[in-house]
Amino acid sequence: MTTLNIVLSILDIVFAIAIIVLFLVQEGNDKGMGVVAGGSSDSFYSKAKGRTLEEQLKKWTVVCCIIFAIISVVLYLSIAKAWGANQPATAETTTITETT
């Protein structure tokens, strides 16, 4: 493995762990019994939704997922390119000789 592959692998693992942690920290979208009881949708929370911690966590989760996907594709391509360099130029690598 080259240095680039090692660095990309480490970054891939770090972003995978970050996605898991961000996902587990987020609260669910379940409103519980408040929806049935007629909870108001015009509240301070709904107006300031983009500035809350929950929305920030969602945004960072999406950002980490996109970066993780890009790093994974680049890592795959760099490893596949290195594997392709080790392949022989022709399909026939050995000669078979027959004895009679």
C-alpha positions as CSV (number, residue, x, y, z in Angstrom):
1,M,0.0,0.0,0.0
2,T,1.2,3.5,-0.8
3,T,1.2,6.4,1.6
4,L,-1.8,7.8,-0.2
5,N,-3.8,4.6,0.4
6,I,-2.9,4.6,4.1
7,V,-3.9,8.2,4.6
8,L,-7.2,7.7,2.7
9,S,-8.0,4.6,4.7
10,I,-7.4,6.4,7.9
11,L,-9.6,9.3,6.8
12,D,-12.3,6.8,5.7
13,I,-12.3,5.2,9.1
14,V,-12.4,8.5,10.9
15,F,-15.4,9.8,8.8
16,A,-17.2,6.4,9.2
17,I,-16.9,6.7,13.0
18,A,-18.0,10.4,12.8
19,I,-21.1,9.4,10.9
20,I,-22.0,6.7,13.4
21,V,-21.5,9.1,16.3
22,L,-23.5,11.9,14.7
23,F,-26.3,9.5,13.8
24,L,-26.5,8.2,17.3
25,V,-26.5,11.7,18.9
26,Q,-29.5,12.9,16.9
27,E,-33.0,12.7,18.2
28,G,-35.8,11.0,16.3
29,N,-38.5,12.8,14.3
30,D,-41.2,11.2,16.4
31,K,-43.4,13.9,18.0
32,G,-45.1,11.4,20.3
33,M,-48.6,12.3,21.6
34,G,-48.1,16.0,20.9
35,V,-49.3,15.5,17.3
36,V,-52.5,13.8,18.4
37,A,-53.2,16.5,21.1
38,G,-53.0,19.2,18.5
39,G,-49.5,20.6,19.1
40,S,-48.9,23.9,17.4
41,S,-46.6,23.9,14.4
42,D,-46.1,27.7,14.6
43,S,-43.7,27.8,17.5
44,F,-40.3,29.3,18.2
45,Y,-38.8,25.9,17.5
46,S,-40.3,25.7,14.0
47,K,-39.2,29.3,13.2
48,A,-35.7,28.8,14.4
49,K,-35.3,25.3,13.1
50,G,-32.2,26.0,11.1
51,R,-30.3,27.3,14.1
52,T,-31.0,24.5,16.5
53,L,-28.5,21.9,17.6
54,E,-30.6,19.2,16.0
55,E,-30.4,20.9,12.5
56,Q,-26.7,21.5,12.9
57,L,-26.2,17.8,13.6
58,K,-28.2,16.8,10.6
59,K,-26.2,19.2,8.4
60,W,-22.9,17.8,9.7
61,T,-24.1,14.3,9.2
62,V,-24.9,15.0,5.5
63,V,-21.5,16.7,5.1
64,C,-19.6,13.8,6.6
65,C,-21.6,11.3,4.5
66,I,-20.7,13.2,1.3
67,I,-17.0,13.4,2.3
68,F,-17.0,9.7,3.3
69,A,-18.4,8.8,-0.1
70,I,-15.9,10.8,-2.0
71,I,-12.9,9.5,0.0
72,S,-14.2,5.9,-0.5
73,V,-14.4,6.3,-4.3
74,V,-10.9,7.9,-4.4
75,L,-9.5,5.1,-2.2
76,Y,-11.1,2.4,-4.4
77,L,-9.7,4.0,-7.6
78,S,-6.2,4.4,-6.1
79,I,-6.1,0.8,-4.9
80,A,-7.6,-0.5,-8.2
81,K,-5.0,1.5,-10.2
82,A,-2.2,0.0,-8.1
83,W,-3.6,-3.5,-8.6
84,G,-3.8,-2.9,-12.3
85,A,-0.1,-1.9,-12.4
86,N,0.9,-5.3,-11.0
87,Q,-1.0,-7.2,-13.7
88,P,1.0,-8.8,-16.6
89,A,0.7,-7.1,-20.0
90,T,-0.6,-10.3,-21.7
91,A,-3.1,-12.8,-20.7
92,E,-0.7,-15.7,-21.3
93,T,1.8,-15.8,-18.5
94,T,3.1,-19.4,-18.5
95,T,4.0,-21.7,-21.4
96,I,2.8,-25.3,-21.3
97,T,5.1,-27.9,-22.8
98,E,4.0,-31.4,-23.6
99,T,6.2,-34.4,-23.5
100,T,5.3,-37.4,-25.5
